Amino acid sequence: MTPELTIHRGITIATLAASQAVDAHCAPGHTAIREQGGGWWLYFVDEDGTVDGYDSPFASHAEALWAAKAAAEFSAR
């Protein structure tokens, strides 16, 4: 699967398949959404390439995308 990319406020948000590694498909400053374990997880790639994420999944892709866009709004300030 090719990652689905959304750009919001200059932040790239990639939707990945469960088998795709965040660090392999996202550059520093990007956000990733990945379905795994029955939920949609949100990850952030720091400027040094470190991947960090929320400690619980979202129930739907739409909720995860909304949260990713909200984070992009915060980062754009």
C-alpha positions in Angstrom: 0.0 0.0 0.0 1.2 3.5 -0.9 0.8 5.8 2.1 -2.1 8.2 1.7 -0.8 11.7 2.3 -2.7 14.7 3.6 -1.1 18.1 4.1 -2.6 20.3 6.8 -1.0 23.6 7.8 2.2 22.5 6.1 2.4 19.3 8.1 2.4 16.0 6.2 0.0 13.4 7.7 0.5 9.9 6.3 -2.0 7.1 6.7 -0.1 3.8 6.8 -1.0 0.2 6.6 -0.4 -1.9 9.8 2.6 -3.5 8.2 4.3 -0.2 7.3 6.9 1.3 9.7 6.5 4.9 10.6 10.2 5.7 10.5 10.4 4.1 7.0 7.6 6.2 5.5 7.7 9.5 7.4 10.4 12.2 7.6 11.0 14.5 10.6 8.1 16.7 11.3 5.6 14.3 9.8 2.6 12.7 11.5 1.4 9.2 10.9 -1.9 7.4 11.4 -1.7 3.6 11.4 -4.4 1.0 12.0 -3.3 -1.8 14.3 -4.8 -3.9 17.0 -8.4 -2.8 16.3 -7.7 1.0 16.5 -6.1 3.9 14.8 -2.8 5.0 16.3 -1.3 8.5 15.9 2.5 8.9 15.7 4.7 12.0 15.5 8.2 12.1 14.1 10.5 14.6 15.9 13.1 16.7 14.2 15.7 14.1 15.1 13.7 11.3 13.7 12.4 9.9 17.0 8.9 8.4 16.7 6.5 9.1 19.6 2.8 8.6 19.8 -0.3 8.7 21.9 -0.8 5.9 24.4 -4.2 4.8 23.2 -5.8 4.4 19.8 -8.7 6.3 18.2 -11.8 4.4 17.3 -11.8 5.5 13.7 -9.5 6.9 11.0 -11.7 10.0 11.0 -11.1 10.6 14.7 -7.3 10.0 14.3 -7.2 12.4 11.3 -9.1 15.1 13.2 -6.6 14.8 16.1 -3.6 14.9 13.7 -5.0 18.0 12.1 -5.5 19.6 15.5 -1.9 18.8 16.3 -0.9 20.4 13.0 -2.9 23.5 13.9 -0.9 23.8 17.2 2.4 23.2 15.5 1.7 25.9 12.9 1.4 28.6 15.5 
